[in-house]
Each structure stands twice: as structure tokens, then as C-alpha cells.
Amino acid sequence: MDVKTQRALQEELSQRRIELVASIGEAEEYQRLYNKYPALRGAVKEQYLESREKSTKLLGQLRAVESVITKVGFPS
């Protein structure tokens, strides 16, 4: 595995981690808002569910990149 590919995979991993943390934070904030303001539940429920789905997809992408990194044998 060449150094350029290693760096690119490490960057992918780093980016997915950042996106995952942001997405989880977004979902938590929607949940906090609709728990604090019950009248907003209808307005934010769909956004909350979409952000949870995005988090799940990002976690899968993160795991896939980690798996490739592990398989080719350099540390994440």
C-alpha cells in the first residue's frame, strides 16, 4: 500500500468520525428540543429520525474504512 493511499484512507476515517459526532449531536439536540417543548414534537420528529438514520449510515461507513485499514495493516 502506497503512502498516498494510506493518507487518503486516514483522512476518510477522520472525516467520517467528525461527521458522525456532528450527526449524533444533531439528533441529540432534536431529542432535547422535543422533550423540552412537547409542542415541537410534530415539527422535529422527522428531522430527528433523519439525523438518526444519517448517524447509522455514517457509523457503517466509518466501520468499513476501519476494516479496510485493518485489513491492509496500518494503524487507525
C-alpha positions in Angstrom: 0.0 0.0 0.0 1.5 3.3 -1.0 1.8 6.3 1.3 -0.7 8.4 -0.7 -3.4 5.8 -0.3 -2.7 5.4 3.4 -3.0 9.1 4.0 -6.2 9.2 1.9 -7.8 6.4 4.0 -6.7 8.1 7.2 -8.3 11.3 6.0 -11.5 9.4 5.1 -11.6 7.9 8.6 -11.0 11.3 10.3 -13.8 12.9 8.2 -16.3 10.1 9.0 -15.6 10.5 12.7 -16.2 14.2 12.5 -19.4 13.7 10.6 -20.6 11.0 12.9 -20.1 13.2 16.0 -21.9 16.1 14.4 -24.8 13.9 13.3 -25.1 12.4 16.8 -25.1 15.9 18.3 -27.8 17.0 15.9 -30.0 14.0 16.8 -29.5 14.7 20.5 -30.4 18.3 20.1 -33.7 17.4 18.2 -34.5 15.0 21.0 -33.7 17.6 23.7 -35.9 20.1 21.9 -38.9 17.9 21.6 -38.5 16.7 25.2 -38.3 20.2 26.5 -41.0 21.6 24.2 -43.6 18.9 23.7 -45.5 21.2 21.2 -42.5 20.8 18.9 -42.6 17.0 18.7 -44.5 17.0 15.4 -42.2 19.6 13.9 -38.9 18.0 14.8 -39.7 14.3 14.8 -38.9 13.8 11.1 -35.7 15.7 11.4 -34.7 13.7 14.5 -35.4 10.4 12.6 -33.5 11.5 9.6 -30.5 12.5 11.7 -30.5 9.2 13.5 -30.6 7.4 10.1 -27.7 9.5 8.9 -25.7 8.6 12.1 -26.3 4.9 11.4 -25.1 5.3 7.8 -22.0 7.2 8.9 -21.2 4.6 11.5 -21.4 1.9 8.8 -19.1 4.0 6.6 -16.7 4.5 9.5 -16.5 0.8 10.2 -15.9 0.0 6.5 -13.0 2.4 6.3 -11.6 1.0 9.6 -12.0 -2.5 8.3 -10.0 -1.7 5.1 -7.3 0.0 7.2 -7.0 -3.1 9.4 -7.0 -5.5 6.5 -4.1 -3.7 4.8 -2.3 -3.5 8.0 -1.6 0.0 9.1 -2.9 1.7 12.3 -6.0 3.8 12.5 
